[in-house]
Amino acid sequence: MSVTRFSPAGLQPHTPYHHVAVGTGTRHIHVSGQVARSGDGTPVAPGDLAGQVAQVLRNTGLALAGADASFQDVVRLTFYVTDWTPDKIGPFMAGVESVAEELGLPQPLPPASLIGVESLFEPDVLVELEATAVAE
């Protein structure tokens, strides 16, 4: 396996992600920001944060597969969520959990950041996800 994930003692416990990932592969894979759009560009789950989180993870999975990689190779996830407030963590995590088994998401997730932003490139886009992976 090219990625080892862990959370050292002394860092915040009980997070849904590991704090550290060490990649030892030779290929670095950078997936551009994925949004909740189907393959033909149609918006998916308008107004539904959980549904959009699920779709951006599916799209990221497709992008990784295109590079002969998977979520097992991911060393970093960066989520951008519009108009973030702490009460949105429930729907956000529901979206993650709804596709975790389908996509083989590691649990806990790889190191991740969730960044609240005012808006993204189109008004219906509630979440965008970038991923970095290291593979053999």
Secondary structure, DSSP 4 states (H G I P E B T S, - for coil): --EEEE--TTSPSS-SB-SEEEE--SEEEEEEEE-SB-TTS-B-STT-HHHHHHHHHHHHHHHHHHTT--GGGEEEEEEEEET--GGGHHHHHHHHHHHHHHHT--SSBSSEEEEEES--SSTT--EEEEEEEEE-
